[in-house]
Amino acid sequence: MQLDARMLNADRVSALVRHRLSAVFDLFDNPEVTEVSINCGDEIWITKAGRRERAPQVRLTEVDISSAIRELAGAMGQDARPETPSAIVNAKLPGLRFAGVLGPTAGKGSALSIRKHAKKVFTLDQYVAAGAIRATEAERLRHWVREGKNMLVGGSTDTGKTTLLNALSREIPDDERVLTIEEPRELQLVTPNWIPLEANVQKALTPTLLVELCVRKSPDRILLGELKGPEAAAFLEAANTGHHGCMASLHCNSAYDALARLEVLTLRAGLDWPLAAIRQQIASTIHVIVHMGKADGMRRLNEVALVRGYDAVTSRYDVEWIYRRADGAASGQQGESKS
């Protein structure tokens, strides 16, 4: 049985939040609606079948929104107060993820985004059937996961990075021990020897601290739901010290840009590493980069690249492009191409 001590009162909080935001939760009755964004009480947007549209018929009061944010904070063991760092609240309830900001930090009034978790975890074969990934690339990804290549999954917001990580995790052999780190937790692994860990930065339980914990728990693989900050340095070190098949996602504009983004995040750790050393570490640690995009409301594979090394003379990564979407939607034309 899965236990989460912070969510023992989840049913009570869920009932309160749903009562205050009942008009918003009614929007989720449409199975195509995956996210509701409350910019303020009279400005509410939905993401439906991958497209954003306004929901002009829905209105909320500032009291309802701010009270819901405070109740969500309480469920996570926090105390949300305006004009302090705790005015920013990240929370979860079964099947839902919340990101809230109290006014006046949110200038139009308290704001809240609610994202519905996918009820179904896709496999690589289902990506192929949906036309999101070609069969050739799916087979290559499957092979690289099973072979233990370290992989980055990049893309902008709502391009399906976590969904693809879930699909890739389906290919991890059952005899391997896997630890995952997220904030909040979304990955749904099926491998039997799996420990999910959840960070809480507002309580100083950082992803970096959890990566260091992972290393001491003898994992074969470490998966980070998303690299956002200095944990990138710990991830690189862990993935380059005997742990194979490590995977993480990050925000980036292209496969090549993922490497620059990883540099920036690593530098945030404040380590006394020269930039050239960081780049060499990245080039020797990351083997495969997958970039996801969205066009016409559909999430698709944009690029697949192999990292072959780093040229200190030209200050460029040696990248081999395995796949680039033919319509040119994938950006980032930097790097060396050997395909």
N, C-alpha and C positions, 0 to 999 in steps of 0.2 A: 504494500500500500504506500502511495506517495504522500509524504507529510510535508507541510510548510507551516511552521509555527506562527509566522506572522499572519497567516490567512485563516486562523481558526474561526475568526468572526467574519469570514468572507460572505456568508449567506446574509448576515445582517447588513453589512455595508452594501452589498449588491442590491438588496431590496431598497435601501435608502437612496442610493444613487439612481437606480432605475425609476424610483418614484419622482425624484426631483427633475430628472431629465427624460421623463416618459415620452415626450414628443420626439426626442432625438432617437431613443431606442426603437420607436416604431419604424424609423427609417431602415433599421437593420432587418426588418421583416422581408425586405427584398433581398434575395440571396446574392444578387449582383453587387450590392453595396458592401464595400469592404472597409470604408473609413468615413467617419463624420468629423468635420473640423468646425469647431465653434470659435469664430473670431471674436464675437461678442454676442449679446442676446438676440440681436436682430440681423445677424450676418452669419449664416450657417451653410456650410458646403458639404457635399457628399462626394466620395469617389465611387463611381458606379461603372463596372466593367472596364476599369482602368482609366476612366475619364472623370474630370472634376466638373461638377455642376452645382449651382446654387439651389437651396431648398427654401424658397421664399415664404412658404406657408408655415414654417416653424418659427416660433418665438420663445425665448426664455428670459427670465429675469436675472439680473446680476446676483441676487441673493441665491437663486437656484444654482447658478454656475459656481460661484465661490464656495457655497456650502458643500457642493459635491466634491470640489477639489480638496477641501479640508477633511471631509469624511474619507476620501481615498488616501490622503496622507496619514490619517490615523490608522487605517488598515495596514499601512506599511511601517507603523511604529514611528511616525514622524509628526511634527507639529508645524503646520503650514502657517507662516506669518507674512503679511504684506511687507514689501520693501526690504526683505532679507533674503539670503540665499535659499531659505526654506520656502520661499514663495514659488519656487520651481518644484513641481511634484511629478515624479514618475511612479506609476503604480500599475498593478494588474489585478484583474479578477478573472475567474475561469472563462477562458476563451476571448478575453479582451485585454488590450494594452492601452494605458492612458498616459498622456503627457499634458500637464496643466501648468498654467502660470496665473497667479493672482494679479489683479490690478492693484496699484497703478503701474506695476512693472509691465503688464500688458496694457498698452495705452488706450485701447478702446473699451477696456473692461476685462474682467477675467476671461481667459481663453482656455479651451480644452480640446484636445484631439483624442479620438477614440478609434482604435484600429482593431478590427475583428481578425483573430487568428484563423488561418486556413484550417478548415475541418479535415481536409484530406492532405496527406503528405504525398507529393508526386515522386515518381521514380524517373530515372533517365529515359526509360522506354516510353513513359507517358509524355515527357517533354517532346520526344520524337513524334509521337502520334498527334500531338497538338500543333506540330509545325514550328515549335520554338527552338528546337535544336536538330541539326541534321544527324542522321544515323551514324555517319562517319565520326563526327565530333563526339557524340555520346559514347561510342565505343572507345575512343581515345581517352576520354575522361574516366571511364570505368577502369581502363587498364592502368592509368596513372595513379588512381586512388589505391587500387589493389597492390600496385608496385611500391607504394609508400612515398610518392612525390609530395613535397610541401607545396601547397596551393593557396593562392589568393583569389577571392571572388570579389570583383569590383563592380561599381555601378552607382548611379544616382539614387535618390530616394524613391522607394516604391518600384524598383525594377526587379525585385524578387531575389535579392542576394541570399537572404536567410532560407527562402524556399529551395534555392539551388543547393545550398549547403546541406539541407536536409536530404535532398536527393543523392548528393555525393556520399553522404554518410551511410546510405544504404549499401554501399559497395565495400565498406570496411569489413575485413574478415572477422568472423565471430570469435576467433581465438585471441583477439587483441583487446587490450585494456585501454579504454578511452575516457578522458576527462574533458568536459566542456565548461566554458566560462561565458556568462552572458549577463546583461543588465537591460531589460528583464529577460527571463528565460523563455525561449521560443523553440529551440532545437528539440526534435523528437527522434532520438536515435532508437534503433531496434537491436543494436549489438548488445549481447547479454552482460558484458563486463563494462558497465558505463556508470560514471559518477557525474551528475550535473551539478555545477556550482553556480551560484548567483551572486554577483557583486552588488554592493549598495554604497555608492560613492558618498552619499550624504551622511553615511555612518562610518566613513573611512575604511570601509571594506572594499578596497579598490581591486580592479582587475589585475594590476601588477602584483598585489599581495597574493591573489589566488593563483596566478601563474607560478609564483615561487612555491606555493603549497603543492601545486600539481607535480612539480618536479620531484618533490619528496615522496610522492605517493606511487612511484614506479609505473607511470603510464607508458603505453606504447605510442599513443597519439594524444595531442592536445588540440582542441578546437576552440577558437574564440569567435563568438557570434559576430562581433564587430570590433575592429581596432579603432579607437577614438582618441587615444592619447599616449602617455608614456609607457603603457603596457606593451606597446609595439616593440620596445627594446627588450623587454623580458621575453616576449614571444619569439623574437629572432634568436635570442640566446638559447632558449629551450629547444627550438627547432634545429639548432646547430650543435647540440650537445647530446646526440644519441637518440633523440626522439624523431621518428620518421613519420611521414604522412600527416604532418600538422596542417591545419587549414584555418583560415580566417577570412572575414569579409571586411571591406572598407569602402568609403565613398571616394569615387574618382571619376574622371571624365573618359578615360580610356585605359586599355591594358598597360600601355607604357606609362601613363600618368600615375598608375597605381604604385610604381616604384618611387616616383618623386614624393607621392603622398606618404609612403612608408618612411622615407627619409625624414620628412617633417615631423611625423609622429614620434620617431625614434629620438630625434633631437630634443623633444619635449621632456625626455627623461632626465636631461641635465647631466648626462654622462660626459666624461672628458675624452670623448672619441673624436678624432679628426673626421671630417666629412668623407674623405677618401676611404677611411677605414669602415665607416658605416656602409658606404656603397659596396665595398668588397664583401662585407658581411651579408648584405642583402643579396648580392649576386650569387654567393656560394650557398645561401640558405633557401631562397625561393626558386622553385623549379618551373612552376606553371602558373600563369595568370589567366583568369577567365573574366571577361567583361560582359555584363548584362545591360540591355537597354530596353526601351519601350517605344513602340511605334503603333499608331492607330489603336491605342488602348491595350495592345498585346505585348507581353514581356517576351523578349527574344535574346538569343545569344548574339552578341556583337562581335567579339574577338576572342581568340585563344592564342596565347603566346608562350613560348618557352624561353626562359632566361638562361643564356649560355655563358655569361660572364660579364665582366666590367673592364673597360679599356681606360686605364688611368691617364693615358696620353690625351685622348679625345674627350675624357670625362663623360663617356656615354656607355650605357648598358648595351651589351650584345644580345639582341632579342631576335628570335626566329618566329615569324608570324605563321602559325599553323592554319588559322582561319580568320577571315575578315568578311563581314556581311557585305554582299555584293552591291547593295543599294547605297553604300557609302555612309550609312547612318553612324557607323562607328567612327569616333574621332580619335585624335592623337596620332599623327603620322610620323612621330619621332622614332628614333632608334634604328638599328640596322635590320634589314629584312633579308632573310635567306631562303624564303619559301619559294 
